[in-house]
Amino acid sequence: MYSFTSTVRYSECDEHGNLSIVGLVNYLQDCSTFQCEELGLGLEHMRDIKIAWLLVGCLADRDRAYAPLWREDPGQYLVL
């Protein structure tokens, strides 16, 4: 399992101070990108071999009681 440390920024929160759905999807995208880069399969590699990732669909079920709040580390709540 790959993980990284971050802090939920104010701009990533909804009106209640919880990480928004858009913010969540951005963290998932960042995590997958960082892992690919670390494995040598990042953007430069993909450009060289002329391929790209394409997300066709996604289903996420998020329990609001466990949503990270502003200034928290989302890694304690998100398991990829």
N, C-alpha and C positions, 0 to 999 in steps of 0.2 A: 504494500500500500504506500502510495506517495503522499506526502503532506508538505505544507509550507506554513510559515508563521506570518500572520498579518494582523491588522487591526481594522475593525469595521469603521469606516469613515462616515461622517454625517451625511454626505451626498449619496451614500448607499442605503440609507434608511427610509422607511415609510413614515407616515405621520405619527406612528406610535413609538418610533425609535428602534424598531426591529429591522434587521436586514431585509430589504425588499426582495421580491422574486427576481427582478432584473439584477440586483446585486448578487444574489445567489448564483444565477446562471453565469455571471461574469467571473465569480470565484471558481466555478467548475471549469470554465474555459481557461482561466489562468493556470489552474493546477495541471490540467492536461498539457498545456503548452510548455510549462516549466519541466514536467516530466519528460516530454519528448525531447526538449533541448538537452537535458541531462543525459539522455540515452543516445544522443547524436542523431536523432531523427526529427530535428526541429525544422524551422522554416527554410533555412538555407538548403538543407538536405532535400526537402520536398521540392523546392524550386529547381534544384539540380536535376532531379529525376522526373520533373514535370508532373507531379501528382499533388492532390490537395485533399484535406479532410472535408467531409460534408455531413453535417448533422441533419438527418431527415426528420427525426421526431424525438420527442423527449417526454417522459411522464415523471413528474416529481410529486411526491406527497410530503408535505412539510407540516409538522405539528407546531402550531404557533406558540405553544408553551415552551418549546425548546429553540426558538429562533434567537440567534445572537443579537445582542443589543449594541448600540453605538459604543465604541471604544473597546469592545470585547474582541477576543481572538476567535474567529469563526471556526477554526480548526477543531475546537473542542466540541462542536456541534455537527460538523460535516464529516461524514465518512465516505470516502470514494472507493 
